[in-house]
Amino acid sequence: LQGQGPLKWDAARQYALLGATQGQAELNVDPADRIAFTDLAHIAAMHVDDVTGGDGDVPEPRIVTRTQWAAETLEAYRPLFTELATSLGQSPPVDPDAGGDPMMHMRAGLSQMMGPAMMGMSVGSMVGALSQRVFGLHDLPIPRAKQEIVLVARNITDFADEWEVPIDQMRLWVLAHEVSGHRVFSIEHLRVALADLVRAHVSGFRPDPSALADSLGGIDPLGGEADDPMAAIQQAFSDPEILLGAVESPAQRALQPRLDAAVAAVVGYTDWVVDAVAVRVIGGDALRIAEAVRRQRSSSTPDDVFVERLLGIRVGEDQVMRGKAFIQGVVDRVGETGLTRILDLPDSMPTASELEAPGLWIARVSGE
């Protein structure tokens, strides 16, 4: 169980694959989809550049399957997930009152033995489930080492079908979102600041050796009329409260407002640009697409809980609205070109207090 370090990567890959495919064969991307996205990407990029003052240097989009997205996401965030698993796999502080309590030692041993497999299953399940509904890379606003535009064609098509949106309009909306996200993370100091905050969050966990043992201790190995012991064990492994219920540290709680502000600013700016672009290239249906996406975001799932609790990333409707209100407040004061100019300045990630007071942010960053 511990042969691959703090996180069992074989388990992570297997669970990610299972979550991405749901046990069914997955078809390759239709070449016609690749051509359509490539053609529309130039239109989206042109309008995003016009709104943001970009230089048009946007890579050609890569169109992938859910399986590819899940596998690439695991690899892209491998250092982050390893750091998370390492922080959770630390030896817990010794309780001087416990003395030589054999039960305490047994719980600590069980936690350390099962930890790598449990983390692998949890991380893999989270990534596999996300691959079922993400449109691209920037649905999850965590910077990757390689800046590119990657789209999951099947999810975009399924969403368009479900909400009865013309497919080319949906493709344009998603491309505007992904190109906007690419624009944000092309600003190096913003990318580095957010990545550092996420790393600080995941490295701040402290282990609770009794959490897993207490949960497994309540499972009847013989089962009962209404109990499936294997299902109960799997549920235990997928419950974030078992992993994190008693291990959040004071440092993480102190950090969370800064991380929330950074995420809100990134997703708020991205959505603000998308709104401006979508009205131009899609017209009246842009609002209908934005509303449909908002509803999907507001429907929290267990995987959203994992993203929030494991990685500290909160991207619900409240966060988006806070971020968009901040960006609009800046635009009202300095205009669109002023916003872009200020974002490019060093140390321009807003603090929690500045997110609520755009004028303070402008004054600090621009030196006024």
N, C-alpha and C positions, 0 to 999 in steps of 0.2 A: 504493500500500500504506500510505502514511502520511497520507492525506488527512483522516483523522478523529481525529488526535491519537495519544496513546499506545496506544489500543485501538481496533481497527476494529469499530465497533458493528454495522455491516451484517452482518459475518461472525458476530458473537456472536448476533445475532437469528436468522440463518438456521440456524446449528448448533443453537441452543436449540429452534427449531421442529422441526427434523428429529429431534432426540433425543426431543422430547415426543410426536410423532405417529408416529415410525418410518415416515414416508412414507405413512401411511394417513389417510383422512378420519376426523375425530373428531366424534362426535355431541355435541349440546348436552346440558347437564345436564337430567335428567328432573325436571320440576316436582314429582313425588311425592317425590323425594329431598330437594328443598329443604324441603318441608313437614315431612317426617319429622325432619330434622336440627333445624329450628326448634323443633318441639315438644319434642324430647328435650333441647335445649340448656338449657331452663329447669330441668329436673330436675338435669342435671349441674352447672349454676351454683349451684343451691341447696345441693347437698352440698359443692361446693368451698368456698363461702363459709362453711359450717358448720365445715369443717376448718381453714381459713386465717384466719377472722375477717374475710373480705371483706365488702364493702358491697352486693353484688349488681349493681354497675354494670358489666355485661358486654355488649358489642355483640352484635347478632344475627349469627349466622354467615353468611358468604358462601360459597356452594358453587360451585366453579369446575372447569373442565376442566384437563387437564394443560397444554395450550397456554397458557391464561390464567395458570396458576401460573408457568410458565417465563417468560412475558413480564413479569409483574409483579415477579418475583424479580430479573430482570435490571435492571429500572428501579429497584427499591427499593435494590439494592446497587450502583447505578451509581457513586456517589461512592467507594465502597470499592474496586470493581474498577478505577476510574480511578487511584486512588492506588497500587494494586498495580502496574498497568501503568507508571505513571510511575516508580516505584522501580526496576523492572526495565529501564526504557528509559534510565536515566541513562548518561552517558558513563563508561566504566570508568576506574579510576585508571591513570595512565600508569606503565608499567614502565620505569624508567630504563635497565635492561639491554637493553630491546628496541630502543632507538634508532629508526631509521627502518625497521624490519622491515616490508616491504611485505605479508607474509602476515598479520602482526598487524593492520595497518590494514584489509586486506581482510576479515578476520574481524569486526572491529568494525563495518565498514560493512554487512556482510551481516546481522549481528545487529540493527542499528538499522533496516535496511530491512524485514526480515521480522518484527520484533518486534510491531508493532501487529496484523498479520494473525494471527500465531501466537497472541497473547494472546486475540484475539477468538474464534478457533476453539476454544481451550482452555476459556475461560470459558463460551462458549455450549454446548459439548459437555457440560461438567460440569453446568450448570443443566438442560439438556434431559434428561440421564440421571437426575438427581435427581427430576425431575417424574414419572418413571415409578413411583416407589415412596413418595414422601412422603405423609403423611396430611394435613398442614396446614403452618402457618408455623413451628411450634416444634420440628419434627424437626431443623431447623438452628438452634441457639440463638444466633442473631446478631440483635440488636435492629434493628427497622426504624423509620423516622421515624413511620409511622402504626401505631398499636396497634389491631389488629383480630383477628378470628377468621376464618380462611379454610380451607376444607376441600376436598380433592380427592376427590370422591365415588367416582370409578371405582377409585382405588387402594384405598380402604377396602372397597369391595364385592369387588374381586379378592382382597384379603387374607383377608376373611371366607370367601370361597368356597374358597380354597386350604387354609385351616386348619379348615374346617367349623365356623365359629363363627356362631351366629345373628346376622343382620345388625343387628338393633336393639341387641344386646349390644355388638357391635363399634362401632357408632355412639356408644353411650354411653361406651365406653372412650376412644375418640378425642376426644370432646367434653370428657371429664374432663381429658385430657392438654392439649388446647388452651386450655381455660379456666384450668388451672393455670399454663401458660406465660404466658398473658395476665396473670395475677395477679402473677407474678414481675416481668415487665417493666413493670408499672404502678408499681413502686417505682423512682422516677426515678434515685436515686443508684446502684442496682444496674445499671439499664439503661445509664446513662452510663459506669460503670466498665468494664463488659464491652465496650461499643462502643469505648472508648478503647484498651483492650488489643488488640483485633483490628486497629484502625487502626495502632497502633504496630507490630504484627507485620508487616502487609503493606507498610508504608513502610520496613521495615528491610532489605529485600533489596538485594543488590548484584549488578550484572550480570556475567556471564562471557561475553565475546564469542566465546570458542572453543567453547562447549558446542553451540550449534546448528550451527556450521560443521563441527565434528568429526563430528557425527552425519550431516549431509547429505553430508559427504565420503565416507562409507562406503557410499553408495547407488550402485549401478551404473545409470546412466541408460538403458542398453540392456537392462537386465534379464537374467535368466537363466532356466534351466528352472524354478527354484523361486522366482524373485524377481519381484515386481510392484513396479516403482519407485514408482508412485503410492500403492500401499498402504504402502510403506515410508516415503514422505514423510508420509502422514497419521499413521502410527504415531509418527514422530518428533515431530510437532506435539502428539500426545496423551500423550507420555511426560513425567511431571513431573520426571524426573531431568534432562532436557534443559533445562527451564526453571529448575530449582532445584538441580540436582546440586552445583554448586560456588558458589552465590551466597548461601547462608545466612550471615548475619552473626553476629559474637559478641554483638551487642546482642539479636538474636532468641533466641539460645540462652539468654541470661540472662533474657529475658522469659518464655520458655516455661513455667517452673514456675508463675508467677503466672497466666498465661492458662489453664493446665490446672486450677489450683485454682478459678478463677472459673467455668469451664465445668462442672467437676465439681459445684460447689455449685448451679448453676442447674439442671442436668439431674437432680441428685440430689434437690433439693427438689421439682421437678416430678414425678418418678417416685414420690417418697414420698407426695405428695398424691394422685396417681392411684391408688396401691395402697389408700390409706385410703378413697377414694371408691368405687372399683370393687367392693370387698368389700360395700359397702352396697347399691349399685344393681344389681349383676350377680350377686353371690353366688359360689358355688364356681367358676364358669367364669372368674372374674376372673384366677385364677392361670394358667389355661390360655392366656388371651389374653396375659398378661404374658410367659409363657414363649415364646410364638410371636414376639412382638415382640423379645424378647431374642435369639432365634436369628437374626432378620433383621439386627439390629444387629451381631451377631458375625461375619456373613459379609461380610468386607471386599471391596470392589470397587475398580476403578481410580478411580471417581469419589470414593469415600471417601478415597483417597490424595490426590486433588486438594484436597478440602476440608481435609484435615489439613495438607498441605504448603503450599498456597497461602494458606489463611486461618488456619492454626494451630489449627483447631477439631478436637479429638479427642473423639468421643462413643461410643467403643467400650464394651464391657461393663465393663472395668476402671474407666473414668472414672465410669460410672453407679454402680457399687458403692462406689467411694470417696465419691462425693457422698451416696449414701443412708446410708452408715455415719456420715458426719459429721452429717447431719440427725438421724438416730436418736439419736446421742450427745447432741445438744443437747436433743432432746425428753425423753430420759431424765433430764436434769438440771433442765430448767426447764418442761417440759410443752409442749403444742401452742400454747397462748396465749402462753407466754413466747417460743417460737421466732418467732412472727409479730411480737411486739412488738420483739424484738431486730433482726429483719431490717429493720424500718422505721426503725431508727436510722441516722444518717449514717455513712458509711464502714464499712458492715457486710459488705463483700465479704471473705471469709476469705483469708488468705495461704496459701501452700503448707504451711508448718509448722502453721498453725492448723487446716487441713483434717484433719490427722492427730491433732490434740489439741483437740477441741471445747471443753474447759474453758478453754483459753487464749483462744480466740475470745470466749467468753462474758465472761470477765474484762475483755478489752480493750474490747469494744464497749459493754458495760453499765457500765464504769467501776468494777467491783468490785475 
